[in-house]
């Protein structure tokens, strides 16, 4: 019986493991974390709307119904494609017959990795906790300050990047300041905080139609977000952001401008694109290799028109379902996998209370209806009934009261600042 090794327990890796597990095929799933993370709602942890436990589920719990699936908490440090082995961080090697890489993407700073210290990105729970702590700490320090200029700087939050993550972060931070923190402080007026959304390109949400991007910009302005397009960031330090030649004093900056594929692809010894993605065939197998597959943000996969598939959760999930079922048929019946076809379920971004955009390709939606559909879909896609129930209850409570319950400053934020 073939032995499969899956690296990465995101949307794609989990679906492959489930399919192979249902067929009682031997699988080893390796991940550096012990939990499956619902990344689309990570920004809500960063802005104190949800707690980490609301959007994460232990991998072992997700897969406990599949005895043939072994879960390992480890980091892959090497891949020997000739020997068909994977090396782990504790020097253990695992043999594979089929290898699936689904390790996603990380932050990309366009050659300025030194900026990460001052402007963290948002990919993990630790990233979200760090952002939440620094964000709340900026307001705490402003409350203690007696200098109006220093207060203004501390209450200036810069979000760098005008894609869906940047738009969602900026809108959520503005709502946090206006509706929640404004009731918590006495010396400062938190509702007057400046939330800057800096985008190097000429408009926001470039993956969306222009009328939806214009709507998002109007709604952000209504929330008090200052949007600056054609404003490339040229430097970031502890207290300033240099953008389009202007030095802006900030209390905190968040990076949402670029991503790079997981560095794991380099171990395969194949050509990568500029973002570090691995080129794959129509069946998600790696070009020039045997029985190695890559999916999700790590894969450079093309649609039927020859365009790269976007780095969306729905792409990774569909690829995982497809590949898991295809591998079962290949292992059990020797079938050659048919090409993967992506079915676009729509691209979405939430701007704020009652405001979201939805692009289905053949139709667009914005406003209340898009906001409600966004909420329904995200609750439905959460892993585990208890998460769906708890998130729905918290969103209802937040909608009625404007409160956010996860306003905790944790870790070493106070020492770092």
C-alpha positions, 0 to 999 in steps of 0.5 A: 500500500502506498504511503503518502506524506502531506506537509501543511494542514491548511485548507488544501492539506486537510482535505487531501488527508481527509480523502485518503483517510476515508479510503484507509490509505496510510498518511503522515500529515506534518505541520509546525503548528498543532492547529488548523487555522481559518485564515480569512478571519485572522484579521478579526483576532488582530482587531479584538473581534474574535479570540484565537480559539474561535478560528482554530481547531486542533489538527488531531481533532479534525482528523480523529475519525481517520485511524490511517492518518498520523499527525506529526508536530514538526518542521520539514528541513529537507526533501530528497526527491531521489531517495523519496524522503522528507527530513524533519527538524529533529533529524528524523527522515520519513519515506514517502511514495506520494508527497503533497506540499501545501504549506501556503505563503508567508509575508513578502517585503519586496526585498526589505525584510528589515521592515518586518520588525516594525510592520508585522504581517498577518498569517498566523495566530502569533501574528494576530496576537502581536498586532492586537497587542501593539494596536491596543498598546498604542492607545494605552500609551496615548492615554498616558501621554501629556503631549498632544503631538505624541498622542496624535502619532500614537493614534495614527495606525498605518495599514500598508496594502490595499488588497482584501486583507488591508481593506478589512484590517483598516475598516475593522481598526476604524470601527474598533476605535470609533465604536469600542475604544471611544468608550474606554478612555478618558484623556484621549478621544479614540474615535479621532484616531487616524487610520491610514490605508496606503496603496502603491497602485492607483486603486484599492482591490485590484482583483475586483471590478472598479465599481466595487473598489470605488464603493469600498473606498467610499465606505472606508472614508465614511468610517474615517479611514484615510485612503492614499493610493499611488502612495508606495512605501519607501521606508519603515522605522519604529515610529515612522513610515516613509510613503511617497516621499512623506515621513508619517509619524505612526503608533503602529504599522501593519503589513498587508502589501505582499506575500511570498510562497513558503520556502519549502518549494526550494527543496524540490530543486525545480524552477520557481516563479518570482513569488517562490511558487512551484509550477505544476501540471494540470493535475497539480503534480510538479513539473519534472518530478514523479508523485510529488504534488503542490497545491494552494498558495505554494502552487503556480497553477493555471486556469482554463484560460492560462492565467494563474489561479489566485491565492484564495482559501477556496482555491486551496480547498477545491484543490485539496478535495480534487487531489485527495479523491484523484490520489485515492483513484490512482492508488486503488485503481491506477487511474490517471487524474483528470485536470483540476478545474477551479469553480469560482464561488466568488471573491469577497471583502468586508469593509465594515458594518453593513458593507462588503463587496462580492464579485462572482465574475458574472455578477457583482454585489455590494452593501447589506446583502454582500455583508450578510452573504459574507457572514453566512459563508464564513460561519459555514466554512469554519471547522466544527459546529461549536466554532460556527455557533460561538462565532455567530453568537459573538457577531450578533452580540457585537452587532447589537452592542458594538462591543469587542471582547478580546481586547487583551494585550499579551506577550512581550508587546510592552517590552518591545515598544 
